[in-house]
Each structure stands twice: as structure tokens, then as C-alpha cells.
């Protein structure tokens, strides 16, 4: 996996948009990220983690949004990362959750985290997903690392590994579990422990159930239960057998008492029945005497019922006569009312109809029917004129509508004429405005060209100003470089002259007695040359001075070349600025922008005016057309109104003649129809009265004949003898009740049991009841005693069976508990069979830790110059405590200089740093292979270099240099000043009150 670019906007301490080019930084393989404390060095790494996983490592991601507090509130935070992994180039754009200001009103609105994942397809970016959960799955599958693993393998946090190096076994286990995902073995340990505890509870529950059953047996059998579980079965069987035998013996004794109770109850029942027979016999004799007194009343009921039967044949004729009389009375009232209603009609003689002899006049119905027919005939003639009346009403409504429409058309026609007069002036005005706007819009292209020229001048003026300041600084640097080069050259020349001047003294310094001189070959050296007070100058000093002079000369040349280049660029910028200052150029840009804006506004105005002109012309055409239409419509409406008025006048004359004195035709029709209805009702009432009188005479004659046939003296006798159905049923019911009572008394007096009871004397009931009560009490006591013994025997048999079930059911639980407890202690490291007292999870992680230690030692031997080597051990580390299973993941440091194993806590700060660095690199190699072998081409080492001396720092940097093999890029995060001289490719993080920024240095 190789990182390419990282872009941060309003993220962490970075207020604006900052871009980190990892391709540029990684060209040399090793680069440095440095800056003052709190500038945001680690925030660059946090941004990488956030882009990939949507979170930052450690406690920094727990409390708040990573949006920069230095950024404007409305600026949206965003992190964009481009990287290549497994041959795929991927781009991730991620926005954290942040609070943005509301668009309306005050306050903020929460914006949730957003992400966009893009995949490079040769010539374009194609979207993969925009969902955070899918993005996390995509990164996890592609990179093969979780956030924790990524931070441990790629970021190499030295502080964490220093703690890991000195940690207790349990803390080391937790760290390794997070990296190697071996939590499943820890879960196995916890499952075995939980399962053993669960089975232990089941064993205790089974034992409690056995003890509960034995306690109930002891309570029922009134015996003490044995303590040993193996004795419970025999003890329960013995109690059940003894109690069962005792219950069987009690059954025979109880049978004698129950037989005596039955005999006493039978004697008491017989005595009570005899006393009851004597009482029923006396009661029957008394009831027969009472019924004999009512025999005469029973004989009168039959005569009364016979008279009621004869009256039933006469009553229907009497009722029919009364009904006919009622009908006649109603008919008389109806005739009077109806004739009163028609008495006021023009062709009806009221006195002839209502005189004393009018009911007998046979021509009255005929006269009424004739008057009714005359009115129906006139109604038929008036119905023919209904269409003319409706036509007249329609013409009236139509004339009213035509009047309103003519008025409206004349008003609208006047408005149309006014509109036609006003529109030509409007068309002329819009045409003039359009011509002016077209002339001004033609200046858009020249204004745009002028703006571009002014902007180029302004850019050149700004660049001229900046290059002038840089040229001044470069001039100062050149003067310093010239002075330094001259001083170095003078010192080298001085040393060379001093060495030449003291060459003889230099040769003399190598002479010894008896040895030949290198110049003259003499073996005697009577007067060798002596150096001056300044001393000899060695060849090495001369070469160093000359090298310094050459370096200073190169720096002077570089400074001079840089100054010349800046001056040439300054001159070119001045020519492009054409003599304008930044302020003047800015004013010209503003003026050109205003001119361009005015020209573009005029172009937009041309379009609007063209539309307005077209609209005005169309309005004029429509107004003229509408004016002609309204004139034609007015002529047509006036003609229609004149024709309608003539027809309306003709119909009015016809209808006025037909309605007569009535208000209108409809009123006359309604009046005639009402009079016809009244006449028909009066005729019907007269005819009905005649029929009712005839029916009354017939009904009276039939009633008299029926009374005589039934042998009643008069109508009052018939009414007195009449009985309704309820009265007759009541008499018959009372007669039957008397007969039934008489028969029942006679049957009771003839009963053999009562006759025999009269011959036998009455028994002593009190004596019989006392004997029966005593026998019942004795039998109840015997039955209760026998039932108690039987129930006790039954319960003991049941509890004995339950005890056997509980004992047999607890055996499998005990066996399972023994197996589970053994496995639990074995995996927890507390079993005697676990000779090393190592937990299962620690045992699995020990294999990983051995691989990590082996990989770390390859680098640690180089960093420590062959002195230190790490060794894995199952022994407890310092601080692991006294727990039997506390060890299993120990580490020791072997000191090759002394041959002594040491605890990592005894290492110095610098030794701890390079040991933890080697451990971190080893752990990264092993974890990378464990995660699927994803190649990590970009690594970061965070802090810790300040604890190293110069030689150790060189060795550590050599190890980091080897990490560059295969094109890998290694970033060192540190504020150590020496690293800036040793690592030339750097990313400097500047901090200020307005937020941090990054700068690439090569």
C-alpha cells in the first residue's frame, strides 16, 4: 500500500486547505515530518487514518468532531486521500460530522459524516460507494487491516511499544489480541469458565433437590434422614414399607365402626318416615272436610258457563249494529263539512244542498258531479296555453340577458379602442430602448479582452513586488556567502602558506637518531628545524580548510546564480506589468470588471426588450382584432333583441285574455283544480251517507232476530250473561282445581301405608337421633385415623420414587461438571496438568510473540551494535502478580556484553527507544503477514529519536534506510534538530494563531 496525496480542509489544526504530496516526499525513500510542538505533525497521520476508516486513533477521536476550530464556521471540513493498494489506485473523500450554521436564523445544524470512494479506471474516476458502512467494508477488504492494526503496523507509535516492552503479561496479551484478532481463544477460556460455573450451579441445585425430597420424607415418616447420600435409598424404602403395613391393619378396625353407623342411620330413617305418615293422614282428613263445604259452589259454575255460550251467539250482531251506527254518524259530519266548503262556489246553490230535506234529494250528487266536470273541461283548455306561458318567461329572461350583454359589449368595445390608440406609442418606446441596449452589448468582447489584459498586468505587478523582496533577501544571502567564501579562502591560503613555511620543521618532526633523513640521507641531525609558536599545520587540516573553502565558494556561486535568476524574473515581471504598481493594476482590474458587467447587463437587457417588443406588437394585433369582433357582436345582439321583444308582446296579449280575473294563468289553473277536488269530495260524501243509512237498518233487524233465538228477554240480559275468554277459562280452572283436590284427598285416605301407620304407634325420635349421632362420630374418628395412615403411606411411596429420580438425575450433571471444571482450569492455567501455568489465549499469542521477537532481533542487533537481543519466556514479568496463570507472555533482554538476562524495565531511555522501534517493526512484519500479506510501501515512525546519541541515531537511521528497499517510503515524525541535517526531504508544519499549514522542503 503506497500513499500518493493527502488533502485536508478545516481539519484539526489546519484552518484552510493543505496538501501533502507523499510521492514527492517518498522519492528519496526517507523523509522527515517536523515542526514545533502542537503544530499538527500527528494530525497529518490522523487525517490518513480518518480518510481510510472514518475515525482517528486513541482518545483523540472520542470527544469531538475533528473540524478545525481555526476555520470559518461555514467552511466544510474534508479529507481526501489517494493511494494505491494491490495494483488499484483509490481515492477517498470523507467529511466528518460537524455543526454548520443554519441558513436561516441563528444556531447550528448537525451534518452527518459523508464519504465518497472512487476507483481509477485508466482514464477516469468511477464511483464505488457513498455509504460509510460500505466504505469501511471496502477499505477493510482491500487493505486487510483494521484501524488498530493499521496504526500499529503503518504508524509505528513508539510510546505504545515502549509500554508494550515493559508491560505485564496481561497488558501485553490485550495489545496482541487487538492486533492479531485472537479474541476467540480468550472467548474459549471465558466460555469454559462460565460453563463450569453453570454446571456447578446445576450440581448444587441437584443436591438441594435431593436434600429437599429427603427432608419431606423425614417430615412425613417422622424420622431423621441420614447424611450420606448412598444411605438415603434404603432409609426411604424402609419407611415406606412400615407405613404401608400399618395402613392395611387400620382398614379392618375402621370397617366395624362404619357398619354400626349404617345400622343406626337406617333405624333413625324408619322412625322419621312413620311419624311423617301419621302427620299426612291427619292432614288429609282435615282437607276433605274443608272441600265438602264448597260442593254447592262447584255445581253453580256449570250453569254460568252455559249462559255465556248462548250470549256469544248474540254479541256479534249487536256489535255489527253499533259499528253501522258509528259509520253513519261519521258520514253525516263529512257531508256537512264538504257542503260547507263548496257552498261559496259561483254555480252551486248552498241553501238547496244544506236545507232540511237535502239528504233526501236524489239530484244532489248529480249537481255536484256536473260542476266538477265543467271545471275539468276548462282546465283542459288552459293546459294548452302552458307552452305559451313558458315561452313568454324564456323570452323575458333572454331579453334581460341580451340587455346586459349589449351593455358589456359596448363597454369592452370602448376599452379596446382606447387600447388600440395607446399601443403604437409603447411599441415605438421599446424599439428605441432596444437599439440603445444593442449598441452597448456590442462592447462585451472588447471589455473581456481589456479585463484579461488588466488581470495579467495585476498578476505581473504582484509577482514583481514579491520577486523584488526575494531579490533583496537573496542579495543579503549573496553578500553573506561572499564574505564566508572569502574568509574560508583566506584561512585555507593561510594554512597552506604556514605549512609550506614549516615544511622543514614538519620533516624534522619525523627524524630519529640513526635514521636517514628523507631529504639528504644523513643519519646525523645536529640542528633540526623548529616550528614557530603557531605550531605545525597537518595535511589533514590543510585538506579540511580547502574543502571548506570549496564548499563556501560553491555556496557563493549558488547564491549569485539565485540572485541573477531572481533579478531576471523581476525584470520580466516588470515588463509584463508595463510600469503599473499593484494598487494601480488592481484599480484597472476593478474598472474593467465594472465595464464588462455593464456590457453583460446590456446583453441581458437586449433579450428582455426583444421579448417586450414582440409582446407589444402581438398585443396591438390582438386589440385591433378584438375591436372588430365586438362591433359585429353588438349588431347581432341588437337584432336578436328586437325580434324577441315582438314575440314577447304577442304572447302577453294571448295570456292576459286567458287568465281572466286571476293574477295569472298558473293561478287560474290552480284555483280551478282546487274547486274540482272540493266538488268531487262533496259528491263522494253524500253517496257514502246514503249507503251507511241502509246498512244500519239491515244490521238492526238481524240483531233483534238473534236475541230472540238465544232466549234472552232483552239486550241487557245478553250483556250480563256474556263472559270473555279469560272469565270462562278462570271458571273452568277453578272447577278443575276443586276436582283435583277432592280426588287427591280421597286417594291419600285410601293409601295402604297410611292405613297401616294408623295401626302402629309413634316411635321415640330423640332416642334414635342420639344413637345415630354417637355411631357417626365414632366412625368418623376411625376413618380419619385410617385415612391419615393411608395418605402417609402413599406420600412415602411417591417421595421414595421422586428421591430415586433426583439421585439418578444428578449423576450425569456431576460427570459433566468434572469434565468442564478440568478443561476450565486447564485453559485458565490454574490446573496442575498445565505445568507452565499458561492461559490458552497466552499460549496462542506466545507463538505470535516468538515470531515478533525473532523479526525484531534482526534489527535490534544492528541498532545496538550486536549488544542486545530479545528473548520470549513463559516466566512472569515484574508486576505480573502472584496469580498462578499470570505469566506466559514474558520478555527478557540478553546483554551480550555481560552475558546477563535483564528485565526490559532496566534499559535506558535510548535503549528502550531502539528496542521498542525494533519490536514495532517486527510486529508490523508479522501482523502484515497475518493480515494477508498486503505490502506496506509507506511507513511512519512517530517520535522518540531525541533519546539517542549520535552513533546510535546513525545505526537506527541505517535500519530505517534498509526499510526503503523495494521502493518503500519511510516517514519520521520528530522535532530533533539533527534529523533535519541528516534527512534532506522534509515536510515542515508551521503553526500560528490563525491555524497551521504545511511546507514541502527538498
C-alpha positions, 0 to 999 in steps of 0.5 A: 500500500503506497500513499500518493496525496493527502488533502485536508480542509478545516481539519484539526489544526489546519484552518484552510486547505493543505496538501501533502504530496507523499510521492514527492516526499517518498522519492528519496525513500526517507523523509522527515515530518517536523515542526514545533510542538502542537503544530499538527505533525500527528494530525497529518497521520490522523487525517490518513487514518480518518480518510481510510476508516472514518475515525482517528486513533486513541482518545483523540477521536472520542470527544469531538468532531475533528473540524478545525476550530481555526476555520470559518464556521461555514467552511466544510471540513474534508479529507481526501486521500489517494493511494494505491493498494494491490495494483488499484489506485483509490481515492477517498473523500470523507467529511466528518460530522460537524455543526454548520450554521443554519441558513436561516436564523441563528444556531447550528445544524448537525451534518452527518459524516459523508464519504465518497470512494472512487476507483481509477479506471485508466482514464477516469474516476468511477464511483464505488460507494457513498455509504460509510458502512460500505466504505469501511467494508471496502477499505477493510477488504482491500487493505486487510487491516483494521484501524488498530492494526493499521496504526500499529503496523503503518504508524509505528507509535513508539510510546505504545511499544515502549509500554508494550516492552515493559508491560505485564503479561496481561497488558501485553496479551490485550495489545496482541489480541487487538492486533492479531484478532485472537479474541476467540481463544480468550472467548474459549477460556471465558466460555469454559469458565462460565460453563463450569460455573453453570454446571456447578450451579446445576450440581448444587441445585441437584443436591438441594433437590435431593436434600429437599425430597429427603427432608419431606420424607423425614417430615412425613415418616417422622424420622431423621434422614441420614447424611450420606447420600448412598444411605438415603435409598434404603432409609426411604424404602424402609419407611415406606414399607412400615407405613404401608403395613400399618395402613392395611391393619387400620382398614379392618378396625375402621370397617366395624365402626362404619357398619354400626353407623349404617345400622343406626342411620337406617333405624333413625330413617324408619322412625322419621318416615312413620311419624311423617305418615301419621302427620299426612293422614291427619292432614288429609282428613282435615282437607276433605272436610274443608272441600265438602263445604264448597260442593254447592259452589262447584255445581253453580259454575256449570250453569254460568258457563252455559249462559255465556255460550248462548250470549256469544251467539248474540254479541256479534250482531249487536256489535255489527249494529253499533259499528253501522251506527258509528259509520253513519254518524261519521258520514253525516259530519263529512257531508256537512263539512264538504257542503260547507266548503263548496257552498261559496262556489259561483254555480252551486246553490248552498241553501238547496244542498244544506236545507232540511230535506237535502239528504233526501234529494236524489239530484244532489250528487248529480249537481255536484258531479256536473260542476266538477266536470265543467271545471275539468273541461276548462282546465283542459283548455288552459293546459294548452296555453302552458307552452305559451306561458313558458315561452313568454318567461324564456323570452323575458329572461333572454331579453334581460340577458341580451340587455346586459350583454349589449351593455358589456359589449359596448363597454369592452368595445370602448376599452379596446379602442382606447387600447388600440390608440395607446399601443403604437406609442409603447411599441415605438418606446421599446424599439428605441430602448432596444437599439440603445441596449444593442449598441452597448452589448456590442462592447462585451468582447472588447471589455473581456479582452481589456479585463484579461489584459488588466488581470495579467498586468495585476498578476505581473505587478504582484509577482514583481513586488514579491520577486523584488523582496526575494531579490533583496533577501537573496542579495543579503544571502549573496553578500553573506556567502561572499564574505564566508567564501572569502574568509574560508579562502583566506584561512585555507591560503593561510594554512597552506602558506604556514605549512609550506613555511614549516615544511622543514620543521614538519620533516624534522618532526619525523627524524630519529637518531640513526635514521636517514633523513628523507631529504639528504640521507644523513643519519646525523641531525645536529640542528633540526628545524623548529616550528614557530609558536603557531605550531605545525599545520597537518595535511589533514587540516590543510585538506579540511580548510580547502574543502571548506573553502570549496564548499563556501565558494560553491555556496557563493556561486549558488547564491549569485546564480539565485540572485541573477535568476531572481533579478531576471524574473523581476525584470520580466515581471516588470515588463509584463506589468508595463510600469503599473504598481499593484494598487494601480493594476488592481484599480484597472482590474476593478474598472474593467470588471465594472465595464464588462458587467455593464456590457453583460447587463446590456446583453441581458437587457437586449433579450428582455426588450426583444421579448417586450417588443414582440409582446407589444406588437402581438398585443396591438394585433390582438386589440385591433382584432378584438375591436372588430369582433365586438362591433359585429357582436353588438349588431347581432345582439341588437337584432336578436333583441328586437325580434324577441321583444315582438314575440314577447308582446304577442304572447302577453296579449294571448295570456292576459285574455286567458287568465281572466280575473286571476293574477295569472294563468298558473293561478287560474289553473290552480284555483280551478283544480282546487274547486274540482277536488272540493266538488268531487269530495262533496259528491263522494260524501253524500253517496257514502251517507246514503249507503251507511243509512241502509246498512244500519237498518239491515244490521238492526233487524238481524240483531233483534232476530238473534236475541230472540233465538238465544232466549234472552228477554232483552239486550241487557240480559245478553250483556250480563250473561256474556263472559270473555275468554279469560272469565270462562277459562278462570271458571273452568280452572277453578272447577278443575282445581276443586276436582283435583283436590277432592280426588287427591284427598280421597286417594291419600285416605285410601293409601295402604301405608297410611292405613297401616301407620294408623295401626302402629304407634309413634316411635321415640325420635330423640332416642334414635337421633342420639344413637345415630349421632354417637355411631357417626362420630365414632366412625368418623374418628376411625376413618380419619385415623385410617385415612391419615395412615393411608395418605402417609403411606402413599406420600412415602411411596411417591417421595421414595420414587421422586428421591430415586429420580433426583439421585439418578438425575444428578449423576450425569450433571456431576460427570459433566461438571468434572469434565468442564471444571478440568478443561476450565482450569486447564485453559485458565492455567490454574490446573496442575496438568498445565505445568507452565501455568499458561492461559490458552489465549497466552499460549496462542499469542506466545507463538505470535510473540516468538515470531515478533521477537525473532523479526525484531532481533534482526534489527535490534542487533544492528541498532545496538551494535550486536549488544542486545537481543530479545528473548520470549519466556513463559516466566512472569514479568515484574508486576505480573502478580502472584496469580498462578496463570499470570505469566506466559507472555514474558520478555527478557533482554540478553546483554551480550556484553555481560552475558546477563538476562535483564528485565526490559524495565532496566534499559535506558531511555535510548535503549528502550527507544531502539528496542521498542522501534525494533519490536514495532517493526517486527510486529508490523512484519508479522501482523502484515503477514497475518493480515494477508500479506498486503505490502506496506510501501509507506511507513511512519515512525512517530517520535522518540529519536531525541533519546539517542546519541549520535552513533546510535541515531546513525545505526537506527537511521541505517535500519530505517534506510534498509526499510526503503528497499523495494521502493518503500517510503519511510516517514519520521515524525520528530522535532530533533534538530539533527534529523533535519541535517541528516534527512534532506526531504522534509515536510515542515508544519508551521503553526500560528494563531490563525491555524497551521499549514504545511511546507514541502522542503527538498 
